[in-house]
Amino acid sequence: MTASSRPRAVVSSEEPTVALRAVQAAYYAFVLFIPVETIITFNNQGESGMTLSRLLGFLLFGLALIDRRHCFRTIPASFWMVAWYLAVYALSQLWVPRALDAAFLENQLTLIQMAALFLISANLFEDAKFRESLLRFYGWWSSLVAGGILLGIFGGQVLLLEGRSAIQGQDPNVTAGFFALGAVCLAGDPRLFEPGRFTARFIASLLPIGVLILAILETGSRGGMLVFAVGILALAAGGGKTARIRRLLIVAAVIGALVYMIFNQFQSGTLTAARLDQAWNGGDTAGRTKIWSTAWEMFLERPLLGYGGVNNFYVLGVHMNFPFRDTHNLLLAVLTEVGLVGAVPFIAALFHALWRTWRYGGRTGDALPFALMAAVVAINVPLTGYHQKIFWIAFAAAVACGSERSAAARTDIRELMQADQAAAGI
């Protein structure tokens, strides 16, 4: 019997190797410390320095280099778009003042690390079971952290921000973003839509989601509430016709819980209620409107290549009579940083991921990747979040959607080639 006439078995998946299991275990540990990384720092002041999350990130990267077969198997198109942005960023040092070289290089190193995390994650998330399990883990863990905030374990009130609650060492808006993404992970967990025991799973998920909503309200972050609402509504829209009734039921229950808790905030006259009233009736954006208009004017002054990494924030500060000012918007950050030449591929990669997850949800009924990506985009309207690890993890989860079939196909081809070579005596 020749190799070409021999019957061939179709292999749909790979058995996890010891190296892959080690990488996945390190990834879980890495994600575990993302929400609370500001609590554990290895210096005397506790304000900055090496964190346990960063150390675990180095461990993850080292293990990924050992298991290159799984962690660097493919390079998605979105990564090349990000790489283009990084290349223009590196070039921008030519027009950044020498006094900012140290800050520029530090920021550049961070972005390179985030890009490496993105590439490793996109490859690992081709395993849909691992991706779903990891996002479920993050959702439940963030609910425990939220419960700790409510009990005063992981943080407390930030006096400089009028008593708003946050994880120790974090901005309340960042804390709210963590919790909003965790709630989306729980509400969109594909396990909720598996046959059988839907009611029990649904009821069990409402408690941690409720804890996360309450913690978001305690931060007083209006942006966090908006991100949560965007993510939950995206769950209703992004899964096609599959399990639509169940998804709508979950979304209705979660939005109802949010409305009820906000109503209680107004009844109690809390700080959160006052901030919401200021935003709704007074148009208050905590100064962001002025920042955005000034940053847009800066972009119009240098539309092609921008002001360079880090320097754009200092120039914005000068325009606003501050030594340093963040744009509080990712789009404006990259536009003023690297101009259209560097920003267009980066922003295109984000919208390509949104489109990819939309199509994936329509085919499979899994709306979670689309909802997460929509929430990440919403987070980066009032914040500049490209330094946050969870941003790149959600981005990678979106990019990996639909790659499961191609990953299995590559495995099939590789094993069939090996079988053919063995039969031919090669």
C-alpha positions in Angstrom: 0.0 0.0 0.0 1.4 3.4 -1.0 1.4 6.4 1.3 -1.1 8.2 -1.0 -3.6 5.3 -0.9 -3.4 4.6 2.8 -6.5 5.7 4.9 -5.8 8.8 7.0 -7.2 9.6 10.4 -8.3 13.1 11.0 -6.8 14.6 14.2 -8.9 17.4 15.6 -6.7 18.5 18.5 -3.4 18.0 20.2 -2.7 16.5 23.6 -1.2 19.1 25.9 2.5 18.6 26.4 4.3 19.2 29.7 5.7 22.4 28.4 2.3 23.7 27.3 0.8 22.8 30.6 3.6 24.8 32.4 2.9 27.8 30.1 -0.8 27.6 30.8 -0.3 27.3 34.6 2.1 30.4 34.5 -0.6 32.2 32.5 -3.2 31.6 35.2 -0.8 32.8 37.9 0.0 35.9 35.8 -3.7 36.8 35.4 -4.3 36.1 39.0 -2.2 39.1 40.0 -3.2 41.5 37.3 -6.0 43.2 39.3 -4.0 43.4 42.5 -0.5 44.0 41.2 -0.2 47.4 42.7 -0.6 45.9 46.2 2.6 43.8 46.0 5.6 45.9 44.9 9.2 45.1 45.7 10.6 48.4 46.9 10.5 50.5 50.1 8.0 53.1 49.0 5.4 50.8 47.5 4.5 53.4 44.8 6.3 51.8 41.9 8.9 49.2 41.0 8.9 45.5 40.3 5.5 43.8 40.9 4.8 40.1 41.3 2.6 40.3 38.2 5.6 41.6 36.2 7.9 38.8 37.6 5.3 36.2 36.5 5.2 37.9 33.1 8.9 37.3 32.7 8.4 33.7 33.8 5.6 33.3 31.3 7.8 34.7 28.5 10.7 32.4 29.4 8.4 29.3 29.3 6.9 30.5 26.0 10.4 30.6 24.5 10.9 27.0 25.6 7.5 26.0 24.1 7.8 28.0 20.9 5.7 25.4 19.0 2.5 26.6 20.8 3.4 30.1 21.9 4.8 31.4 18.6 3.2 29.1 16.1 1.5 31.8 14.1 1.8 35.6 13.7 -1.7 37.1 13.2 -2.2 40.0 10.9 -3.1 42.2 13.8 0.3 41.7 15.3 2.0 43.1 12.2 -0.3 46.2 12.5 0.9 46.6 16.1 4.5 46.0 15.0 4.2 48.8 12.5 2.9 51.1 15.2 5.9 50.1 17.4 8.3 50.8 14.6 7.0 54.3 14.0 7.1 54.8 17.8 10.8 53.8 17.8 11.4 56.2 14.9 9.7 59.0 16.8 12.6 59.2 19.2 14.4 61.3 16.6 12.1 64.3 17.4 11.7 63.7 21.1 13.8 66.0 23.3 16.9 64.4 24.7 15.7 65.1 28.2 12.9 62.6 27.8 15.1 59.8 26.5 14.8 57.7 29.7 11.0 58.1 29.9 10.7 57.3 26.2 12.8 54.1 26.4 10.9 53.0 29.5 7.6 53.4 27.7 8.9 51.8 24.6 10.1 48.7 26.6 6.6 48.5 28.2 4.9 48.5 24.8 7.3 45.9 23.5 6.5 43.7 26.5 2.8 44.2 25.9 3.2 43.2 22.2 5.0 40.0 23.2 2.2 39.2 25.7 -0.3 39.9 22.8 1.5 37.4 20.5 1.8 34.7 23.1 -1.8 35.1 24.2 -3.2 35.0 20.6 -1.4 31.7 20.0 -2.5 30.2 23.4 -6.0 31.3 22.9 -6.3 29.3 19.6 -7.2 26.6 22.2 -10.8 27.7 22.7 -11.2 25.6 25.9 -8.2 27.4 27.5 -9.5 30.8 26.3 -12.9 30.2 27.8 -11.5 28.8 31.0 -9.0 31.6 31.4 -11.7 34.3 30.9 -14.0 32.5 33.3 -11.2 32.4 35.9 -10.6 36.1 35.5 -14.4 36.8 36.0 -14.7 34.8 39.2 -11.4 36.1 40.6 -12.3 39.7 39.9 -15.5 39.2 41.8 -13.6 38.0 44.8 -11.3 41.1 44.6 -14.4 43.2 44.3 -15.8 41.6 47.4 -12.5 42.3 49.1 -12.8 46.0 48.2 -16.3 46.1 49.7 -14.9 44.5 52.9 -11.9 46.8 52.9 -9.4 44.0 52.3 -7.8 44.9 49.0 -8.1 48.6 49.3 -10.3 51.4 50.6 -11.2 55.0 50.0 -8.9 57.3 48.0 -9.0 60.5 50.0 -7.5 62.6 47.2 -10.4 61.5 45.0 -13.2 62.5 47.4 -13.5 59.1 49.2 -13.9 57.0 46.0 -13.0 53.3 46.6 -10.3 51.5 44.6 -7.8 48.7 44.8 -4.8 49.9 46.8 -2.4 52.0 44.6 -4.8 52.2 41.7 -6.9 54.9 40.1 -10.6 54.2 40.8 -11.3 54.3 37.0 -8.8 51.6 36.4 -10.3 49.5 39.2 -13.8 49.9 37.8 -12.5 48.8 34.4 -11.1 45.6 35.8 -14.4 44.9 37.5 -16.5 45.7 34.4 -14.5 43.3 32.3 -14.8 40.6 35.0 -18.6 41.1 35.0 -18.7 40.8 31.2 -16.7 37.5 31.4 -19.2 36.0 33.8 -22.3 37.2 32.0 -21.0 35.9 28.7 -19.4 32.7 29.9 -20.2 30.1 27.1 -20.8 27.5 29.8 -24.0 29.3 30.7 -25.4 28.4 27.3 -24.6 24.7 27.4 -27.5 22.3 27.5 -28.9 21.5 30.9 -28.9 23.4 34.2 -29.2 26.8 32.7 -31.3 28.1 35.5 -28.9 27.0 38.2 -25.9 28.4 36.4 -27.7 31.6 35.7 -28.6 32.1 39.3 -25.1 31.2 40.5 -23.6 33.8 38.2 -25.8 36.6 39.3 -24.3 36.9 42.8 -20.7 37.6 41.7 -21.9 39.9 38.9 -23.9 41.8 41.6 -20.8 42.1 43.7 -18.9 43.5 40.8 -21.6 46.0 40.0 -21.7 47.2 43.6 -17.9 47.5 43.6 -18.0 49.6 40.4 -20.5 51.9 42.0 -18.3 52.2 45.0 -15.4 53.5 42.8 -17.7 56.3 41.7 -16.4 55.8 38.1 -18.9 56.9 35.5 -16.7 55.5 32.8 -16.6 52.1 34.6 -20.4 52.0 34.6 -20.5 53.0 30.9 -17.9 50.2 30.1 -20.0 47.7 32.0 -23.2 48.7 30.1 -21.5 48.6 26.7 -20.1 45.1 27.4 -23.4 43.7 28.6 -25.4 45.2 25.7 -22.7 43.8 23.3 -23.5 40.3 24.7 -27.1 40.8 23.5 -26.0 41.9 20.1 -23.0 39.8 19.3 -24.0 36.2 19.4 -26.3 35.8 16.4 -29.4 33.7 16.8 -27.8 31.0 18.8 -29.2 30.9 22.4 -30.5 34.5 21.8 -33.4 34.1 24.3 -31.0 33.0 27.1 -28.5 35.8 26.3 -31.3 38.4 26.3 -32.6 37.0 29.7 -29.1 37.3 31.2 -28.6 40.8 29.8 -32.0 42.0 31.1 -31.3 40.6 34.5 -27.9 42.2 34.7 -29.1 45.6 33.4 -32.0 45.4 35.8 -29.6 44.8 38.7 -27.5 47.8 37.6 -30.5 50.1 37.4 -31.8 49.0 40.8 -28.4 49.6 42.4 -28.1 53.0 40.8 -31.6 53.9 42.1 -30.4 52.9 45.6 -27.4 55.2 45.2 -29.7 58.1 44.5 -32.0 57.2 47.4 -29.0 57.2 49.7 -27.5 60.4 48.3 -24.0 58.8 47.7 -21.0 60.3 46.1 -21.6 58.1 43.1 -25.1 59.5 42.7 -23.8 63.1 42.9 -21.2 62.3 40.2 -23.8 60.8 37.9 -26.1 63.8 38.4 -23.2 66.2 37.6 -22.5 64.2 34.4 -26.2 64.0 33.3 -27.4 67.5 34.2 -24.2 69.5 34.2 -22.2 67.8 31.4 -19.3 67.2 33.8 -16.5 65.1 32.3 -13.9 65.8 35.0 -12.0 68.1 32.6 -11.8 65.6 29.8 -13.6 67.7 27.3 -10.9 70.4 27.5 -8.2 67.8 27.3 -9.7 66.1 24.2 -10.2 69.4 22.4 -6.6 70.5 23.1 -5.2 67.1 22.1 -7.2 67.2 18.8 -5.7 70.6 18.1 -2.3 69.1 18.7 -3.0 66.3 16.2 -4.1 68.9 13.6 -0.8 70.7 14.1 1.3 67.5 13.4 -1.1 65.0 11.7 1.5 62.7 10.1 4.1 61.8 12.7 2.9 63.4 15.9 5.1 64.7 18.7 6.8 61.4 19.6 6.3 58.9 22.4 5.9 60.5 25.9 6.6 63.9 24.5 3.0 64.2 23.4 1.9 64.1 27.0 4.4 66.8 28.0 3.4 69.0 25.1 -0.3 68.6 26.1 0.6 69.5 29.7 2.3 72.7 28.5 -0.8 73.6 26.5 -2.9 73.1 29.7 -0.5 74.7 32.1 0.6 71.4 33.6 4.0 69.7 33.5 2.4 66.5 32.2 -1.1 65.6 31.0 -2.5 62.3 29.7 -4.9 62.5 26.8 -7.4 60.2 28.7 -8.3 58.7 25.3 -6.4 56.0 23.4 -7.2 57.3 20.0 -5.9 60.8 20.8 -2.9 59.3 22.6 -1.6 57.4 19.5 -2.6 60.2 17.1 -0.6 62.8 19.0 2.2 60.3 19.7 2.9 58.8 16.2 0.4 60.6 13.9 -1.6 59.0 11.2 1.4 57.0 10.0 1.7 55.0 13.2 -1.9 55.3 14.5 -3.9 54.1 11.5 -2.6 50.5 11.6 -2.9 50.3 15.3 -6.5 51.5 15.4 -7.3 49.4 12.3 -6.1 46.3 14.2 -8.6 47.1 17.0 -11.5 47.5 14.7 -10.5 44.4 12.7 -10.6 42.5 16.0 -14.1 43.8 16.7 -15.3 42.8 13.2 -13.7 39.3 13.6 -15.4 38.7 17.0 -18.7 39.9 15.5 -18.5 37.3 12.7 -17.3 34.7 15.2 -20.3 35.3 17.5 -22.7 35.1 14.6 -21.3 31.7 13.6 -20.9 30.1 17.0 -23.2 32.0 19.4 -20.2 32.9 21.6 -20.7 36.6 22.1 -18.1 37.0 24.9 -15.1 37.9 22.7 -17.1 40.6 20.9 -18.5 41.9 24.2 -15.0 42.0 25.8 -13.5 43.8 22.8 -16.4 46.3 22.8 -15.8 46.9 26.5 -12.1 47.4 25.9 -12.8 50.0 23.2 -15.2 51.7 25.6 -12.6 51.7 28.4 -10.2 53.6 26.1 -12.6 56.5 25.5 -12.0 58.1 28.9 -8.7 56.3 29.6 -5.4 55.6 27.8 -5.2 51.9 28.5 -2.5 50.4 26.2 -0.2 49.8 29.2 -2.8 47.6 30.9 -2.2 43.9 30.5 -5.9 43.1 30.4 -6.2 45.3 27.3 -3.8 43.1 25.4 -5.3 39.8 26.8 -8.8 40.8 25.6 -7.4 42.0 22.3 -5.6 38.6 21.9 -8.8 36.7 22.8 -10.6 38.6 20.0 -7.8 37.9 17.4 -7.7 34.2 18.3 -11.4 33.8 17.5 -12.0 31.6 14.5 -8.4 30.3 14.5 -9.4 27.0 16.2 -10.2 25.3 12.9 -7.0 26.5 11.2 -4.9 25.5 14.2 -6.4 21.9 14.1 -5.8 21.9 10.3 -2.2 22.8 10.7 -1.9 19.9 13.3 -3.5 17.5 10.8 -1.2 18.5 8.0 1.9 18.3 10.1 1.1 14.8 11.5 0.1 13.6 8.0 3.4 14.8 6.6 5.2 13.0 9.4 3.2 9.8 8.7 4.1 10.1 5.0 7.7 10.6 5.7 7.8 7.6 8.1 6.1 5.4 5.5 8.6 6.5 2.8 11.5 5.7 5.2 12.6 9.3 5.4 
